[in-house]
Amino acid sequence: MASLKELKGRINSVKSTQKITKAKQMVAAAKLRRAQAAAEAGRPYATRLAAVMASLAGKVSGDSAPRLLAGTGADKRHLLVVVNTDKGLCGGLNSNIVKEARNVARRLMAEGKEVEFFLVGKKGRAPLRRDFPNAIGEGFDTSHVRTPGFEEAAAIADQLVAMFDAGKFDVAHLIAPVFKSALAQDPVTQQLIPVPAPATAAASDAVVEYEPDEEAILAELLPRYIKTQIFGALLEREASEQGASMTAMDNATRNAGELISKLTIQYNRSRQAAITTELIEIIAGAEAL
């Protein structure tokens, strides 16, 4: 049984930890509002750009379509662009992203495809390297900036397009979290390269004349579309990280409080038992005299 001194030390230690988790919860809550606003503000632009892409792609024939839209004509080599966080203490966010990437990789491998990972963020590297030691390829380090923005997204997109032009992969998939609330951040997988051309009948039926032609516009717009998708993933990652961190720190603070209550009860009982034992010894000594 722990002594009174040990119990007192454990209570003080848990109280110190509780102060840290409470402070981190407040910091995450303050950052969450700004990150959530940025993520929600970027969604309409990405949606509208996708509609424009669909309209243009429907007017371009297969022979004249840019390579980023038409693809290589094969789907043997797949690149998984996995967007994780650079910091921990955000609950199961990173483990859920890794789980999604692992499931996608195993499904593609079961179909006979070659899979390689392109890792953005630090926290997903160790588990994926452990499960797929020979499939970890290039990556991008976002830990050197406080909040990754469009500049980092453009650098990632340029690196991916260069790899595609060099023939290092046929299809690239983007795996990143989507922020729904502080309690829910679900990882999703979407095709990034070649750029998918969703069918939007309303946009394709409109009579629009393009100047210059559709091929020239697509050649300029396709890389921007890829940058926008990656930028959106970084914004969603930031909001998801702060939401998950706030929830995790709130749970940790409450768990610390419960532990402090249990340790305090145990400390009081041990202290009462020690006082009772001393009283019995004093009374027994007095009677012996």
Buried (B, 14 or more C-beta within 10 A) or exposed (E): EEEBEEBBEBBEEBBEBBEBBBEBBEBBBEBBEEBBEBBEEBEEEBEEBBBBBBBBBBBBEEEEBBBBBBBBEEBEBBBBBBBBBBEEBBBEBBBBBBEBBBEBBEEBBEEEBEBBBBBBBBBBBEBBBEBBEEBBBEBBEBEEEEEBBBEBBBBBBEBBBEBBEEEBBBBBBBBBBBBEEBEEBEBEBEBBBBBEBEEBEEBBEEEEEEEEEBBEBBBEBBBEBBBBBBBBBBBBBBBBBBBBBBBBBBEBBEBBBEBBEEBBEBBEEBEEEEEEEEEEEEEEEEEEE
